[in-house]
Amino acid sequence: MATLAQWVAGARPRTLPAAVSPVLVGTGAAYAVGRGDAGLAVLALAVALSLQVAVNYANDYSDGVRGTDAERVGPVRLVGQGLAVPGEVKLAAYLGFFLAALFGLALVALSQVWIFIPIGIACIIAAWRYTGGDHPYGYRGLGEVMVFVFFGLVATLGTQVTQAGGLTWAGLLGAIGIGCLASAILVANNLRDIPSDTVAGKHTLAVRLGDARTRRLWTGLVGVAFAVAVGCAFWRVGSLVALLAVGLAVGPWRTLRSGAVGRALVPVLVATGRLQLGYAVLLALGLALTPR
């Protein structure tokens, strides 16, 4: 039976910046137009965190029962390492999805943006089918695309719309930046797992692109994120403060350039999460505090 510490590790807390970051930027974009709401922001954060933990357990379960987690480096795999019964991990994923739905319904009821009920259902389905179901899209190289859409565009713009009642160009550009960095986190993860995923028949985007092009993809995604921060300056000049997060990109970029593989790439995954969070904090502040 897995210990509490192993269950916490199985939730993959290092991925949680991917849930926090879009809420920060969406809230900053809402405050930029004088419509920010701290209470709704907390609810949006609860939705995002619940969904992130749920998808992490769902991936653990689905990869574990398929046998693709048997030989991997990185975080704890509850099912793949035989630490927990598959049904228990599946139940943990369902609980996370239930909490995300519950918080989401409260957010919709308070904001009166009813379109987010079907969008929320789509988010849960997409989270499960990343590695679950008969034809998981994560095994076909579509993981980064879906992360960009749901943990970038949907999460950031959803946060803004539930508070401000509409979208802005600054919010849209911020969502693109957050989506790129969320995808970069997955790129770093899948780069590390290319050897084991290849053997297991898991055709992630990294497996399809190969090692060298996957490293360039990470650099490109990070570059786009900073480019859109500059673009945001046409509407909110304070967004330029997000460029200070460039310093957080130097370390992981150097590690990738060094040709590190396997366990040596784990720090890149962690650092990319920190980069996204630092970028989000700075961009949110820049958007929120720039005079209208």
FITIVEX-534981 format. One record per residue: residue in one letter; y, x, z of N, C-alpha, C, CB in turn. Coordinates in steps of 0.02 Angstrom, whole numbers, padded with zeros to 5 digits, always signed. Glycine has a CB too. Layout:
BEGIN
aYXZYXZYXZYXZ ...
//
This chain:
BEGIN
m-00060+00042+00000+00000+00000+00000+00062+00044+00000+00000-00048+00061 a+00110+00027-00043+00171+00066-00048+00213+00060+00015+00212+00045-00108 t+00246+00115+00034+00291+00114+00091+00358+00085+00070+00300+00186+00120 l+00400+00070+00120+00466+00044+00105+00505+00094+00062+00505+00028+00169 a+00500+00158+00079+00536+00209+00041+00513+00210-00032+00525+00278+00073 q+00448+00200-00043+00422+00199-00111+00446+00137-00149+00346+00202-00111 w+00450+00080-00115+00477+00020-00147+00550+00030-00167+00470-00041-00101 v+00588+00062-00123+00659+00076-00138+00663+00123-00197+00695+00106-00076 a+00621+00176-00197+00621+00223-00253+00600+00188-00318+00575+00282-00239 g+00553+00141-00312+00530+00103-00371+00583+00059-00401+00471+00062-00352 a+00633+00040-00360+00690+00001-00385+00738+00044-00425+00727-00032-00327 r+00727+00110-00423+00766+00159-00461+00841+00153-00448+00753+00151-00536 p+00861+00168-00386+00932+00161-00367+00979+00204-00409+00941+00179-00295 r+00953+00257-00440+00997+00299-00481+01020+00264-00544+00961+00363-00500 t+00989+00208-00561+01011+00170-00620+01063+00117-00602+00951+00136-00653 l+01078+00108-00539+01123+00054-00518+01195+00061-00543+01123+00049-00444 p+01219+00123-00556+01286+00127-00587+01291+00087-00651+01304+00199-00601 a+01235+00078-00687+01236+00039-00749+01250-00034-00735+01170+00046-00785 a+01237-00057-00673+01252-00126-00654+01323-00132-00626+01202-00151-00603 v+01344-00083-00589+01410-00085-00556+01467-00075-00607+01415-00032-00501 s+01457-00029-00654+01510-00008-00699+01540-00065-00741+01485+00044-00744 p+01499-00107-00774+01530-00160-00814+01570-00210-00773+01477-00198-00852 v+01549-00222-00711+01586-00268-00667+01654-00238-00650+01546-00283-00603 l+01656-00173-00638+01720-00140-00623+01768-00146-00681+01708-00067-00605 v+01744-00130-00741+01789-00130-00799+01809-00202-00817+01755-00097-00859 g+01762-00248-00815+01779-00318-00829+01830-00345-00780+01717-00361-00827 t+01823-00326-00716+01871-00348-00666+01939-00315-00677+01845-00332-00595 g+01938-00251-00694+02001-00217-00709+02037-00249-00767+01989-00144-00724 a+01999-00270-00819+02029-00303-00877+02058-00371-00858+01977-00312-00933 a+02025-00406-00810+02051-00470-00787+02115-00460-00747+01998-00506-00744 y+02117-00410-00703+02178-00397-00665+02235-00375-00711+02164-00343-00612 a+02217-00343-00767+02269-00320-00814+02310-00378-00841+02237-00282-00871 v+02281-00438-00844+02317-00497-00868+02335-00544-00810+02277-00534-00921 g+02332-00517-00749+02352-00556-00691+02304-00611-00670+02417-00586-00704 r+02239-00605-00690+02192-00659-00675+02131-00634-00636+02170-00691-00739 g+02135-00575-00606+02079-00549-00569+02062-00591-00508+02093-00478-00548 d+01998-00594-00491+01974-00633-00434+01920-00593-00399+01948-00703-00456 a+01934-00568-00339+01887-00525-00303+01823-00561-00286+01920-00498-00240 g+01828-00625-00268+01768-00663-00251+01721-00670-00309+01787-00731-00225 l+01748-00687-00368+01706-00693-00427+01679-00625-00448+01746-00724-00485 a+01716-00572-00435+01692-00505-00451+01632-00488-00408+01748-00453-00440 v+01633-00506-00345+01576-00493-00300+01514-00531-00324+01593-00513-00227 l+01523-00593-00345+01467-00632-00372+01440-00600-00436+01488-00704-00386 a+01484-00578-00480+01462-00544-00541+01423-00481-00525+01522-00528-00586 l+01446-00445-00474+01411-00384-00452+01341-00401-00426+01452-00347-00399 a+01336-00455-00388+01271-00476-00362+01223-00493-00418+01279-00536-00315 v+01249-00526-00470+01207-00542-00528+01183-00478-00561+01247-00585-00579 a+01229-00432-00574+01213-00371-00609+01163-00328-00571+01276-00331-00623 l+01173-00320-00506+01128-00279-00465+01058-00310-00462+01156-00270-00394 s+01055-00376-00452+00991-00410-00449+00953-00402-00515+01000-00485-00433 l+00989-00409-00570+00957-00403-00636+00933-00332-00649+01005-00426-00691 q+00973-00282-00627+00953-00213-00638+00890-00196-00598+01011-00166-00617 v+00888-00216-00536+00828-00203-00495+00768-00240-00523+00840-00223-00421 a+00779-00302-00545+00725-00341-00574+00696-00308-00636+00749-00412-00591 v+00739-00284-00681+00714-00253-00742+00678-00188-00727+00771-00241-00791 n+00700-00152-00674+00666-00091-00656+00595-00105-00631+00705-00054-00602 y+00587-00156-00589+00520-00175-00567+00479-00203-00624+00524-00226-00510 a+00511-00241-00668+00475-00269-00726+00449-00213-00771+00520-00316-00766 n+00489-00162-00782+00468-00105-00823+00411-00067-00789+00526-00059-00836 d+00416-00059-00723+00364-00026-00685+00298-00063-00694+00382-00021-00610 y+00301-00129-00686+00241-00170-00693+00212-00166-00764+00256-00243-00676 s+00254-00180-00814+00229-00184-00883+00204-00117-00908+00284-00210-00928 d+00242-00063-00896+00219+00003-00917+00155+00023-00879+00274+00056-00905 g+00154+00004-00815+00096+00022-00774+00031-00010-00798+00108+00003-00703 v+00034-00075-00812-00028-00109-00834-00048-00089-00904-00018-00185-00830 r+00000-00064-00944-00016-00039-01011-00042+00033-01009+00045-00043-01057 g-00032+00066-00952-00055+00135-00946-00007+00187-00972-00119+00142-00981 t+00055+00168-00989+00102+00216-01016+00138+00255-00962+00153+00181-01060 d+00128+00238-00898+00160+00274-00843+00112+00322-00808+00189+00225-00793 a+00053+00331-00836+00002+00370-00801+00022+00444-00794-00064+00365-00837 e+00054+00472-00845+00071+00543-00844+00145+00551-00860+00028+00583-00894 r+00187+00547-00808+00259+00553-00819+00292+00592-00763+00291+00485-00825 v+00351+00621-00781+00393+00651-00729+00449+00601-00715+00422+00721-00752 g+00485+00614-00661+00541+00569-00645+00527+00526-00584+00555+00524-00704 p+00557+00467-00581+00554+00425-00521+00484+00397-00508+00603+00369-00526 v+00475+00370-00448+00412+00340-00429+00393+00283-00476+00416+00315-00356 r+00330+00280-00494+00302+00224-00531+00251+00190-00487+00270+00247-00599 l+00268+00132-00462+00226+00099-00413+00158+00081-00441+00260+00036-00387 v+00156+00052-00500+00093+00032-00531+00058+00092-00562+00104-00023-00584 g+00095+00131-00601+00065+00187-00636+00034+00238-00590+00116+00220-00679 q+00062+00248-00531+00036+00296-00483-00012+00264-00432+00092+00330-00446 g-00026+00199-00441-00073+00165-00397-00047+00155-00326-00135+00203-00394 l+00020+00152-00319+00049+00145-00252+00054+00072-00231+00118+00176-00251 a+00054+00026-00279+00060-00045-00263+00017-00085-00312+00134-00069-00266 v-00005-00143-00289-00043-00188-00331+00003-00215-00386-00074-00247-00289 p-00018-00216-00449+00025-00241-00503+00056-00309-00490-00014-00244-00567 g+00018-00355-00462+00044-00421-00448+00102-00421-00400-00010-00465-00422 e+00102-00373-00352+00157-00369-00304+00221-00345-00338+00138-00321-00246 v+00214-00297-00384+00272-00271-00420+00300-00325-00467+00254-00207-00460 k+00255-00362-00498+00276-00418-00541+00314-00470-00500+00215-00450-00575 l+00290-00484-00440+00323-00533-00396+00393-00507-00376+00281-00546-00333 a+00398-00442-00363+00464-00413-00347+00512-00421-00405+00456-00338-00328 a+00487-00413-00466+00530-00422-00525+00552-00495-00529+00492-00401-00589 y+00505-00541-00519+00522-00613-00522+00574-00631-00469+00459-00656-00513 l+00567-00601-00410+00616-00614-00356+00685-00591-00377+00594-00580-00291 g+00688-00531-00408+00753-00506-00432+00783-00552-00484+00745-00437-00460 f+00742-00577-00530+00766-00623-00581+00791-00688-00550+00712-00637-00633 f+00754-00712-00499+00774-00773-00465+00842-00765-00432+00721-00793-00413 l+00852-00709-00397+00916-00696-00364+00972-00690-00416+00912-00633-00322 a+00958-00657-00471+01009-00651-00524+01029-00720-00550+00983-00607-00581 a+00979-00764-00559+00992-00832-00583+01032-00871-00532+00927-00868-00600 l+01014-00863-00468+01048-00900-00415+01121-00880-00410+01013-00888-00347 f+01134-00814-00408+01203-00790-00406+01240-00809-00470+01204-00713-00396 g+01205-00807-00526+01236-00825-00589+01257-00898-00592+01188-00811-00646 l+01216-00943-00565+01234-01013-00563+01295-01024-00519+01175-01056-00537 a+01299-00989-00463+01357-00994-00420+01420-00970-00456+01347-00954-00355 l+01413-00915-00494+01469-00887-00531+01493-00937-00585+01450-00820-00564 v+01446-00967-00620+01463-01015-00672+01496-01077-00642+01400-01036-00711 a+01469-01101-00586+01496-01161-00554+01569-01150-00531+01453-01182-00494 l+01583-01091-00505+01650-01077-00480+01699-01062-00537+01648-01019-00432 s+01675-01030-00589+01719-01012-00644+01725-01066-00697+01696-00948-00676 q+01675-01112-00697+01673-01167-00746+01663-01142-00818+01736-01208-00742 v+01635-01083-00826+01620-01056-00892+01546-01070-00906+01638-00979-00897 w+01530-01130-00928+01461-01153-00932+01420-01118-00986+01460-01226-00944 i+01452-01088-01034+01416-01054-01087+01373-00997-01060+01464-01027-01140 f+01389-00975-00999+01352-00919-00971+01284-00940-00943+01392-00885-00918 i+01269-01003-00942+01201-01024-00922+01151-01003-00976+01198-01101-00911 p+01160-01021-01040+01113-00997-01090+01116-00921-01100+01126-01031-01156 i+01175-00892-01092+01181-00820-01098+01142-00786-01042+01256-00798-01097 g+01146-00814-00982+01109-00786-00926+01034-00790-00937+01128-00823-00862 i+01011-00846-00964+00940-00853-00979+00919-00800-01030+00925-00925-01006 a+00961-00789-01080+00946-00738-01131+00942-00669-01099+01000-00739-01186 c+00986-00656-01050+00985-00591-01015+00918-00580-00979+01043-00587-00965 i+00894-00632-00945+00831-00627-00908+00773-00617-00956+00820-00689-00865 i+00772-00654-01011+00719-00647-01060+00720-00576-01089+00726-00699-01117 a+00780-00552-01106+00786-00484-01134+00764-00432-01084+00858-00471-01156 a+00780-00442-01020+00760-00394-00968+00684-00390-00963+00790-00413-00901 w+00651-00447-00965+00578-00448-00959+00545-00418-01021+00552-00519-00947 r+00571-00434-01080+00538-00414-01141+00554-00343-01163+00556-00462-01196 y+00591-00306-01123+00603-00235-01138+00537-00198-01142+00650-00202-01085 t+00496-00206-01091+00428-00177-01094+00374-00230-01083+00421-00123-01041 g+00394-00293-01071+00345-00346-01059+00332-00388-01120+00369-00389-01002 g+00282-00432-01115+00265-00476-01171+00220-00441-01221+00328-00500-01205 d+00203-00478-01274+00157-00452-01325+00190-00401-01370+00130-00508-01366 h+00256-00408-01381+00291-00362-01427+00355-00336-01394+00307-00398-01494 p+00349-00292-01344+00408-00267-01309+00453-00227-01355+00388-00224-01249 y+00518-00244-01355+00563-00210-01402+00577-00137-01381+00628-00248-01406 g+00566-00121-01317+00575-00053-01295+00525-00006-01327+00569-00048-01220 y+00468-00032-01349+00416+00008-01382+00429+00014-01457+00347-00024-01370 r+00483-00017-01481+00498-00015-01552+00566+00017-01566+00496-00086-01581 g+00592+00052-01517+00654+00089-01527+00717+00049-01522+00652+00121-01592 l+00714-00011-01492+00772-00055-01487+00803-00057-01417+00754-00125-01509 g+00777-00017-01372+00801-00019-01303+00875-00004-01296+00762+00030-01261 e+00898+00049-01329+00968+00068-01322+01015+00014-01350+00981+00133-01358 v+00994-00018-01405+01035-00071-01434+01043-00129-01385+01003-00095-01500 m+00987-00149-01354+00989-00205-01308+01027-00188-01244+00919-00228-01291 v+01021-00127-01221+01060-00105-01163+01134-00107-01179+01038-00034-01141 f+01153-00084-01238+01223-00087-01259+01249-00158-01258+01232-00056-01329 v+01208-00204-01284+01230-00274-01289+01235-00306-01220+01182-00314-01332 f+01180-00301-01180+01178-00339-01118+01210-00304-01058+01106-00354-01101 f+01202-00237-01052+01232-00201-00996+01300-00172-01015+01186-00147-00972 g+01320-00183-01077+01387-00162-01099+01430-00222-01115+01382-00117-01160 l+01419-00251-01173+01462-00306-01196+01457-00368-01151+01444-00325-01266 v+01396-00393-01141+01388-00456-01104+01411-00449-01032+01315-00478-01106 a+01389-00396-00998+01407-00388-00927+01481-00378-00916+01368-00330-00897 t+01512-00336-00958+01584-00322-00949+01627-00381-00969+01604-00260-00991 l+01614-00408-01029+01654-00464-01052+01640-00528-01012+01642-00476-01126 g+01578-00535-00990+01561-00592-00948+01600-00591-00883+01487-00594-00933 t+01606-00531-00854+01645-00524-00792+01718-00542-00805+01640-00451-00766 q+01746-00517-00861+01816-00532-00876+01827-00607-00888+01839-00492-00936 v+01784-00637-00928+01793-00707-00946+01788-00753-00886+01742-00728-00999 t+01740-00740-00840+01733-00784-00782+01793-00780-00736+01670-00766-00743 q+01831-00726-00740+01891-00720-00699+01955-00740-00737+01898-00649-00673 a+01961-00715-00798+02024-00724-00836+02022-00783-00883+02039-00662-00874 g+01962-00809-00897+01957-00866-00942+01962-00848-01015+02009-00914-00926 g+01964-00784-01032+01968-00763-01102+01959-00688-01108+02035-00783-01132 l+01961-00663-01170+01950-00593-01184+02016-00559-01204+01898-00584-01240 t+02017-00493-01198+02073-00453-01222+02045-00395-01261+02118-00429-01163 w+02087-00365-01302+02064-00306-01340+02047-00248-01293+02118-00284-01389 a+02085-00240-01240+02070-00186-01192+02003-00198-01159+02126-00182-01138 g+01988-00261-01142+01924-00278-01113+01867-00265-01161+01923-00349-01090 l+01876-00282-01225+01824-00271-01275+01811-00197-01285+01844-00303-01341 l+01864-00158-01290+01854-00085-01297+01821-00055-01236+01921-00051-01311 g+01841-00079-01177+01809-00055-01115+01735-00072-01114+01843-00085-01055 a+01718-00132-01139+01647-00152-01142+01608-00107-01188+01642-00225-01165 i+01638-00086-01244+01605-00041-01290+01592+00027-01256+01646-00031-01354 g+01643+00051-01220+01635+00115-01185+01580+00112-01133+01700+00134-01152 i+01579+00058-01094+01527+00051-01043+01458+00044-01075+01541-00010-00998 g+01455+00007-01130+01391+00000-01165+01365+00066-01191+01398-00049-01221 c+01409+00107-01217+01389+00173-01242+01360+00216-01186+01448+00208-01275 l+01393+00215-01128+01369+00257-01073+01305+00229-01043+01423+00263-01019 a+01298+00162-01041+01235+00133-01018+01178+00153-01065+01240+00056-01014 s+01192+00153-01130+01141+00175-01178+01126+00249-01170+01165+00160-01250 a+01177+00288-01153+01167+00360-01144+01120+00374-01085+01234+00396-01133 i+01123+00331-01033+01077+00338-00977+01005+00330-01001+01093+00287-00921 l+00994+00278-01042+00926+00266-01068+00905+00322-01116+00923+00199-01103 v+00952+00347-01156+00937+00402-01201+00913+00463-01162+00999+00420-01244 a+00947+00479-01107+00927+00535-01065+00857+00524-01036+00977+00546-01008 n+00844+00463-01014+00778+00446-00986+00724+00453-01039+00779+00374-00959 n+00736+00427-01099+00685+00428-01151+00677+00497-01182+00703+00378-01205 l+00730+00537-01182+00724+00607-01205+00674+00644-01160+00793+00643-01204 r+00681+00636-01096+00635+00667-01048+00563+00646-01061+00654+00649-00977 d+00553+00583-01081+00485+00555-01087+00456+00558-01157+00486+00483-01064 i+00489+00594-01203+00463+00597-01272+00389+00618-01274+00505+00645-01313 p+00368+00672-01240+00298+00692-01246+00249+00639-01222+00287+00756-01206 s+00262+00610-01163+00215+00560-01136+00218+00495-01175+00230+00547-01062 d+00278+00475-01198+00284+00414-01237+00249+00420-01304+00358+00396-01247 t+00252+00480-01334+00219+00492-01398+00144+00484-01390+00236+00562-01424 v+00116+00512-01338+00044+00507-01325+00024+00435-01312+00024+00551-01266 a+00067+00398-01275+00051+00329-01256+00064+00279-01311+00090+00310-01195 g+00094+00302-01366+00109+00256-01421+00171+00214-01409+00051+00212-01434 k+00214+00237-01365+00276+00201-01351+00331+00230-01396+00296+00206-01275 h+00347+00195-01450+00393+00221-01500+00466+00206-01483+00376+00192-01568 t+00491+00238-01431+00561+00230-01413+00605+00260-01467+00575+00263-01344 l+00670+00247-01462+00716+00276-01510+00713+00352-01507+00788+00252-01496 a+00705+00380-01447+00700+00453-01440+00638+00480-01476+00697+00473-01366 v+00583+00446-01471+00522+00467-01507+00533+00464-01582+00462+00422-01487 r+00566+00411-01605+00579+00403-01677+00627+00456-01703+00606+00333-01691 l+00679+00472-01664+00730+00519-01686+00707+00591-01679+00794+00509-01649 g+00666+00604-01628+00648+00673-01613+00695+00704-01562+00645+00715-01676 d+00676+00761-01536+00713+00793-01481+00785+00811-01500+00677+00856-01460 a+00794+00846-01555+00861+00871-01572+00910+00815-01585+00857+00917-01632 r+00890+00766-01624+00936+00711-01641+00950+00666-01581+00908+00669-01698 t+00902+00661-01535+00914+00622-01474+00967+00655-01431+00848+00614-01434 r+00967+00721-01428+01019+00757-01391+01087+00746-01422+01003+00833-01388 r+01089+00745-01488+01153+00732-01522+01175+00660-01512+01146+00747-01598 l+01127+00615-01508+01144+00544-01496+01178+00537-01428+01081+00500-01499 w+01153+00570-01377+01184+00568-01310+01256+00591-01315+01145+00612-01259 t+01268+00646-01349+01336+00673-01355+01380+00624-01393+01334+00740-01392 g+01354+00593-01445+01393+00545-01484+01412+00484-01443+01355+00524-01545 l+01366+00458-01404+01380+00399-01363+01435+00414-01312+01317+00375-01328 v+01430+00472-01280+01481+00492-01231+01549+00501-01266+01460+00557-01195 g+01548+00531-01325+01610+00541-01362+01644+00475-01380+01596+00580-01424 v+01604+00426-01401+01632+00360-01418+01663+00327-01357+01577+00315-01448 a+01631+00335-01299+01657+00305-01238+01728+00331-01223+01611+00319-01178 f+01738+00395-01231+01804+00423-01217+01853+00405-01273+01801+00499-01209 a+01829+00398-01334+01873+00378-01389+01900+00308-01378+01835+00382-01456 v+01858+00262-01353+01883+00193-01343+01930+00190-01284+01824+00145-01333 a+01923+00236-01236+01972+00238-01181+02041+00255-01208+01950+00290-01128 v+02042+00300-01258+02105+00316-01291+02131+00254-01329+02097+00376-01340 g+02085+00218-01362+02104+00158-01397+02134+00105-01352+02045+00129-01433 c+02107+00100-01291+02133+00052-01242+02206+00064-01227+02093+00054-01178 a+02229+00126-01236+02297+00144-01218+02349+00107-01260+02308+00219-01225 f+02329+00081-01319+02376+00042-01359+02396-00023-01324+02345+00026-01428 w+02353-00046-01278+02368-00107-01241+02384-00093-01168+02309-00156-01245 r+02349-00044-01138+02361-00025-01069+02359+00051-01065+02309-00058-01021 v+02418+00083-01064+02421+00155-01067+02385+00188-01009+02493+00178-01069 g+02379+00152-00953+02345+00181-00895+02272+00196-00908+02350+00134-00838 s+02243+00168-00961+02172+00180-00976+02159+00254-00990+02149+00138-01034 l+02211+00291-01007+02202+00362-01021+02177+00401-00960+02268+00392-01045 v+02184+00372-00901+02160+00406-00841+02084+00414-00843+02181+00367-00778 a+02050+00372-00883+01977+00377-00889+01956+00444-00919+01950+00320-00931 l+02002+00477-00954+01985+00542-00984+01971+00595-00931+02042+00564-01029 l+01993+00582-00870+01979+00630-00816+01904+00635-00803+02015+00609-00752 a+01867+00584-00823+01794+00585-00812+01759+00633-00860+01766+00515-00822 v+01795+00663-00907+01764+00712-00952+01730+00767-00912+01817+00742-00999 g+01760+00785-00856+01731+00838-00815+01660+00822-00792+01774+00850-00755 l+01645+00757-00784+01578+00737-00763+01527+00742-00820+01580+00666-00736 a+01552+00748-00881+01507+00753-00939+01487+00824-00955+01539+00721-01000 v+01524+00873-00929+01513+00942-00947+01444+00967-00924+01568+00986-00918 g+01426+00953-00862+01363+00977-00835+01303+00952-00874+01356+00957-00763 p+01295+00885-00882+01237+00861-00921+01238+00884-00993+01235+00786-00918 w+01297+00889-01023+01301+00913-01092+01275+00985-01098+01374+00910-01118 r+01293+01027-01050+01269+01096-01051+01193+01099-01042+01303+01137-00996 t+01167+01056-00998+01094+01054-00988+01058+01034-01052+01076+01006-00931 l+01085+00983-01086+01055+00962-01150+01059+01017-01202+01090+00899-01176 r+01116+01052-01204+01125+01106-01252+01078+01164-01239+01196+01130-01251 s+01058+01171-01176+01014+01227-01157+00943+01217-01182+01014+01236-01082 g+00926+01156-01203+00859+01142-01226+00811+01123-01170+00832+01201-01262 a+00837+01105-01111+00795+01086-01055+00749+01029-01074+00838+01067-00994 v+00689+01030-01046+00639+00977-01060+00607+00955-00995+00586+01002-01110 g+00571+00899-00999+00532+00875-00942+00573+00863-00880+00477+00923-00927 r+00547+00888-00823+00580+00877-00759+00650+00906-00757+00538+00907-00704 a+00664+00957-00797+00730+00988-00798+00783+00940-00826+00729+01052-00839 l+00761+00886-00858+00808+00837-00885+00826+00782-00835+00780+00806-00948 v+00791+00779-00779+00805+00728-00729+00878+00731-00706+00759+00736-00668 p+00907+00791-00694+00978+00794-00674+01024+00765-00727+00997+00865-00661 v+01005+00767-00791+01047+00738-00843+01050+00662-00835+01020+00756-00914 l+00994+00632-00819+00991+00559-00807+01037+00540-00749+00919+00536-00793 v+01031+00578-00694+01072+00564-00635+01146+00575-00650+01050+00609-00576 a+01161+00629-00684+01231+00646-00699+01262+00596-00748+01236+00716-00729 t+01222+00569-00793+01249+00519-00840+01266+00455-00803+01198+00504-00896 g+01226+00437-00753+01243+00380-00711+01308+00391-00673+01187+00365-00662 r+01317+00451-00647+01380+00467-00612+01439+00466-00661+01375+00535-00578 l+01427+00491-00720+01479+00491-00771+01501+00420-00786+01455+00526-00835 q+01453+00375-00796+01471+00306-00811+01510+00274-00754+01408+00265-00825 l+01488+00286-00693+01523+00257-00636+01593+00285-00628+01483+00269-00571 g+01601+00351-00635+01667+00381-00631+01713+00356-00685+01661+00457-00634 y+01687+00352-00746+01725+00325-00803+01747+00253-00789+01683+00328-00867 a+01701+00213-00762+01715+00142-00749+01769+00135-00696+01652+00106-00728 v+01764+00173-00642+01814+00169-00588+01883+00186-00615+01795+00216-00529 l+01887+00242-00652+01952+00264-00678+01980+00215-00729+01945+00333-00709 l+01936+00191-00775+01960+00144-00826+01982+00078-00794+01906+00132-00878 a+01944+00055-00746+01962-00008-00713+02030-00002-00678+01909-00029-00662 l+02040+00053-00643+02104+00064-00610+02161+00070-00661+02102+00128-00565 g+02148+00106-00716+02199+00114-00766+02219+00048-00797+02175+00160-00819 l+02170+00005-00809+02185-00061-00838+02221-00106-00788+02121-00095-00862 a+02197-00106-00726+02223-00152-00676+02294-00134-00653+02178-00154-00617 l+02308-00069-00649+02371-00048-00619+02426-00034-00670+02360+00014-00580 t+02411-00038-00734+02463-00029-00785+02508-00091-00785+02432-00017-00855 p+02573-00082-00779+02618-00141-00780+02611-00180-00845+02692-00119-00771 r+02612-00246-00840+02607-00289-00899+02673-00290-00938+02587-00361-00877 
//
